[in-house]
Amino acid sequence: APADLMAVVKADAYGHGAVPVARAALEAGASQLGVALVEEGRMLREAGIDAPILLMSEPPPNAAAATVALQLTPVVYTVAGIEAIAKAVVELDAVRRYPLHLKVDTGMHRVGVAPGDALELARAIAQHDEGDLEGGCTHFAGADEPDAPFTVEQLTRFEAVLGELRHA
């Protein structure tokens, strides 16, 4: 406390069954869930789970409406992703200031905005009345090695971006 716990249940909870694992995690005190795909979030919603769900990838533009309709909180890292969500919010007359998380690529090189472009992308979110920068995230290449030089370097990059965002 006061930290919250997110149970990641992507890939069918790593083969253990997303719905039962999600329910067990929430009953044990998790406050939110994490999935990789819109379809995974849909399955949880259809099972009656109403806890906050972070979509840990930017949905393709054609899935933005489903993301908003299912009340999934998407990770974004492109202007196109932000604009697709904003458009879906308007079209569905959803709650204004829809929550978004900004993903920063600190060295994993899979997805995310480059650290040097993160502030510009955060400003793009702020320019839309439909979006609210609720959080930020990154993906550590070696999170199980917190003292490894590359992990420390990634953390340093991420903390620098967070500091820049707070200052702006």
Stockholm file with secondary structure:
# STOCKHOLM 1.0

chainA/1-168         APADLMAVVKADAYGHGAVPVARAALEAGASQLGVALVEEGRMLREAGIDAPILLMSEPPPNAAAATVALQLTPVVYTVAGIEAIAKAVVELDAVRRYPLHLKVDTGMHRVGVAPGDALELARAIAQHDEGDLEGGCTHFAGADEPDAPFTVEQLTRFEAVLGELRHA
#=GR chainA/1-168 SS CCCCCEEECHHHHHHTCHHHHHHHHHHTTCCEEEESSHHHHHHHHHTTCCSCEEECSCCCGGGHHHHHHTTEEEEECSHHHHHHHHHHHHHTTCCSSEEEEEEBCSSCCSSSBCGGGHHHHHHHHHTCTTEEEEEEECCCTTTTCTTSHHHHHHHHHHHHHHHHHHHC
#=GC SS_cons         CCCCCEEECHHHHHHTCHHHHHHHHHHTTCCEEEESSHHHHHHHHHTTCCSCEEECSCCCGGGHHHHHHTTEEEEECSHHHHHHHHHHHHHTTCCSSEEEEEEBCSSCCSSSBCGGGHHHHHHHHHTCTTEEEEEEECCCTTTTCTTSHHHHHHHHHHHHHHHHHHHC
//
